[in-house]
Amino acid sequence: MRIVPINCITEETTLAKTIYNDKGNILLRSGTKLTTSLLEKIKAADINTIYIDDGYSDEEIHDVVKPELRAKAVKTIKETFQSIEHDIKKNLEISTDFNKRLKHRVMDKYLEKFKSVADAIIEDILKSHHLMVNIIDIKHIGEYQYEHAVNVAILSLVIGMEMRLSRHEMFTLFVGAILHDIGKVFISQDVLEAGDNRTKEQQEIYETHALEGYEYLKDNKGFAATAKIIIAQHHEHYDGTGYPYGTHDEAIHRNARIVAICNTYDRMTSDGPNSPALPPNEAIEYIMGCAGTKFDFDIVHIFCRKVNPYPVGTLVDLSNKKTGVVVDTNMDLPMRPIIQILAVEEKQVIKKEIIDLLSVTDITISKIRYHDLIK
């Protein structure tokens, strides 16, 4: 099983993992032979990548949390964002005492839902003693901001678990992470959709979302101060070059430093407005390159041990011009997996020698290969 962009898939490929639509209903079941019409159906559902079974590996890739829990979390954050957007459209003046109480009552309702979701997800993660994130689940472009919030929260919990945070600390980390972009409900769609093409003025407006989100929740005693700080600080950089205040080093809360890394990784590996997804390995290499400048060096080190860009079954092109399939992961250094070399002989894929990139240091992975060896 491996994950492949939809535009690299040919007819008669077998779907390896059931696809759900943005409502959580089954779109196509695993084992389905993909036809041109079915591929178009997948594209129409705003899905750009799927899991396929091409015979290179029988290993099943599991999500770090149960799909139903992920779907429940996405539903909760979507309802929260839409409730706030509804209030904004009604032009509620939240400075009045009545509307402040109304706003708090609405958010308290969602806080209870977050508690339920967080407890279940944290329990899932705590049960996994050797947890490593392989691939974040298939994403829907139309649901980007909601799935992004959940992905960042789950990634943050994985890092928090490795840092041995307490159960309470894990909960406040989850709430701050899943709500880190709540301030975007106050930003106009044209600014959000401009993505990497924002003008200077649009970028300045966009950067207000961190403080807008913090201001919206700051007086609500139901939310822990550490969760609110994540919302305010998730775009601060360790070297002081971030926003909104240019806070640096240890003055940035530890949880905000965790979320900053997870936010960047998921944004880079997701198809967003005017910014196509990068392969996981390229996103991790970028984060590694920013260790000690944009990001906390020690947390980057943990992140790179817990997030695996090359799950078992991944096809890779190597620096020695050969192609191989990942057959195992080195737990402390997933960037250097164990590879089985593949070759095409008489239109058949032949499995050859196995090399451990942790010990064979003169060979590197040049890129993830999405097209089949046999054309």
N, C-alpha and C positions, 0 to 999 in steps of 0.2 A: 504494500500500500504506500502511495506517496501523494503529496498534494501538488497539483499542477494548474497553471493558469488556463482558463477555458479556451483561449485562442491557440493553445498548443495541443488540443485534444482532437483526435480524429474519430470518425465513425467506428462503431463496433467496440470501442473501448468500454470496459466494464466499470461501472460506478462502485466504489469500494465502501462508501460511507453514506448512509441515508442523508438526503438534503431536506432541510426544513425551510419554509418560506418565512417572511418577516412576522407572521402571526403565530409561528411555532407549529404549524401544521405540516405534515409530510408532503413534500413536493415530488420527490422521486426516491424509491427505496434502493438500498444497496443491492448489488447483483444485476441491476438494470443495464442492458446493452444500450449504449448511447447512439442515437441517430441524429441526423442534422436537425430534425424538428425538435428533438428533446434538448439538444444543445442550445437551440434558440429559446426554448422555454426557460432554461436555466439563466441565460443572459437577460431575458425579460424580467426575471425575478431579482435583477441587480446583483447576481452572484458572479464573481470573476474568477474564483478558484474552487476546485473540487478535489476530493480524494478519489484516486483511481487504482485499480488492480491490474498491473501489467506483468505480473509473474516474476518481477525482480526480487520481491520480498513478500513473505506471508505475514510479516509482523503487523499487528493492528496498532494504530496510533490512538491512544486514549486522551481525551481532554482531561485537564487537571481537576475539573469539577463536573458533576453530572449535567448532561444537556438540559434536563428539566429545571435544574437550579439556575443555570445560566439564563434560560428563557424567562424564568420568574424575575431574576434581577433586572434583565433588560426591560421587562414590562413595568416594573416598579419605577425605574429611573425615567422611562418614557412618560409615565403618568405624572411624575413629579414635574418634569420640564413643561409638559403641556398644561398642567394646572397653573403654573406661574405665568406662562404665556397667555393663558386665558384671562388672568387677573390684569395683566398689562394691557391687553386689548380693551378691557372694560375701563381702563384708565383709573384704576383704584389709586387713591392718594394714600400711600402706605405710611405717611408721616402722622396721620391722625391716630389717636389711641384706639378707636374702634377697629380700624383696618389693620393696625399692628396686631391686635388680639386675633383678628380673623386670619391674618397671615401665619401667625404662630400656630393656630389651631390646625390649619391646613398642613403645615410642615410637620407638626407633631404626629399627625395621622400617617404621613409617609415615613417618619422616623420609626414608628412601630413596625412598618413593613420592612424597612431596612434591617431592623434588629432580627426579624425572622429569617430574612435571606442571608444576612451576615452569619448568623449562628450556624445555619446549615452548611454554608460554603466553608467557614472556618473549620467546622467539624470534618468535612471532607478532606481538607488540606492537612489537618493535624493527624489524620489517620495514615497519611502517606509519608513514611519516615525517610524515604529516599526520593523525594519529589523532585522532578525536573520537568520544566515546561518544554514540550516538544514543539507543537505548533498551536497557536491560538486558533479557536474554532473558525469555521467558514463565516465570512462576514457579508452583510447585505449593504450595498452602497447607500440605499435610501434610509437605512437605520444606523448610519455611521456614528453619529454622536452618542447614541444610546449604547451600542455595542462597544464603542471605544471606552466609555465610562466604566463598563463592567470589566472589560479586558484589563484596564489599568488597575482596577481594584483587585482583581485576581492575581495579577503579576505582583502587585505590591504586597499582598498577603504571603505569597511564596517567599519573597525576600524577607518579610517580617518574621516568618517562621524560622528561616535560616539564622536570623539575628537574635532568635530566642526571645521575642517579645511576649509579654504576658497576654492572656486571653483578652483582657480589657484593652490593652494597647493595640491588639490586632483588630478589635472592633472599631476603635476610633480611627485607626488607619484605614479600614475598609470604608467607613462613612465619608471621611475626607476625600479618599481616592475616587469613590463613585460619584461624588458631588463636585469634583475639582473644577469642572467646566460649567457649573450651574449659572455662572455669570453670563454665559453666552446667550441666555434667553433675552438679555437686555441689548444684544447687538443685532443690528439689522441683517437680514438674509444676504443682501448684496455684498456686505463686508465679509460675512462668513464664507460665502460661496466663491469669493475672489481668490481664496487660498493663497498660493505662492505668488499670485499676480497682483496682490494688493498694492495700492499707491501708498506713499508715505503717510498721507492723511488717514487712509483706511487702516493702515497698520496701527497708527496711534489710537484710533477708535477701538480696534480689535484688542489691543493690550489693556484696555480698561476692564476686560471681563473678569480678571482676577479680583480686583477690588470690588467690582459690582456684586460678584457672588458673595464675597466676604461681608459687604455691607448688608446684603439681604438677610444673612443669617446671624449677624454678630450679636443681636439682642435676644436671640432665642436661647433660653437657658437649657432647652432639651438637647442641644448639640454641644458636645465637648469642645473646649477651647482649642484643643490640639487638632480636631477635625476642621475647624474654621481656619486655622493657620495654614493648613494644607491648601485650602482654596486660595488664600491670599498669596502664598509663596511658591506655588508649583512651577512658576516660570522664573524664579530667581536662580542665578548661577553661582556656583561655588566661588568663582573669581570676582563676583560683584558686577558682572556685565548683564545680568538679567533684569526683569521688571516685576513689580511696579516701582520698587525702591532701591534697587541695586544692592540689596542685602547680600552679605557674603559669608563664607566659611561657616563656623559653628553657630552664627547668628540665624542661619536658616534652620528651621526645626528639622530634626532627623527625619520625621515622617514626610515632610515636604521634599527632602532630598531623595527619599526613596521614590516618591510619586513622580518627581521630575524625570528620573531615568525611565521609569515604566511608561510614562506619558509619551516621551520621545520615541521609545522603541515601538509602541503600538501605532503611533501616528505614522512613522516611517514605513511600517510593514502593512499599512492599510491604504486602500484606494480612497483618497479624499478629494476635495474640490481642487481641480487642476494640479494634483500631485499623485501620480501613479505609485503604487506600492513598490518598495524595494524588497529584494530577497532578505530573509532574516539575517544571514551572515553579514551582509553589507551594513545593515542597521547596527548589528553588534560591533562591527569594526569601527563604525563611526563613534559609538558610545565609548569604546575602549580608547579611541583617539582623544576623547574629551575628558578622560579621567584626570582629575586634579585641576581642570580649568572650569568647564561648565558643570561637571558633576563631581560628587564626593568620590575620591579614589577608592576608598575601602568598600563603599556600597557598589561601585562598578565591578569590583573584583568579585563580590558575592553574586551580583546579577549575571556575570559572564560564566559562573559555575552552575547556575540554576536554569538558565535559558539555553536550550539546545537548538542551534540553527540547522543541524543535520540529523534529523530523526532516522532511525533504522528504515531502510528502503529508499532513502534519498539518492538519486543519481547525481554524480559529480564528475566534472572534468578536472583532471589533475595537471600539475605543471609539467609533467613528463609526457604530455600529449595523450595519455591514456584516459579511459573512462572507467569508473567503478561505481559500486553500490555500497552504501553504508550498511555494515552488518552488525556493528556494535558501537557503543558510546563509551568514551573514557570519562567517567563521572566527574573527575576534578578538572578536566579540560575538554569540554565537548567540541571545541573548535578543532580538535585533532582526533577525529574518530578512527575506527578500524574499518578498512575498505577492502572489498573483494573486487579485483580487477575483472572487467568484462571485455570480451572481444567478439566480433562477428565473423563466423566462419561458415561459408556455404549458406548464407542467409539465416543462420541460427546464432543466438546469443550463447556464448560459452563462458562459464564461470571459471576464472583462473586463480592465481595466487592471492593470498590475503596479506595485506600490509597494515601495520599499526603506525599511524602517522605520529604517534607520541614517541616512538623509537626511531622511525625513519624520518629524520629531520630535514633531509634535502628535497623532500617532495611536499608540495602544498596543494590545497584545493584552489583552483582558479575560478570556478563558478559552479553554481547548481545547474544541472542539465534538466530541462523540461521536455525536450523532444526525445522520442524513442531512438534507440541505436539503429534499428532497422527502418529505413524510410520506404 
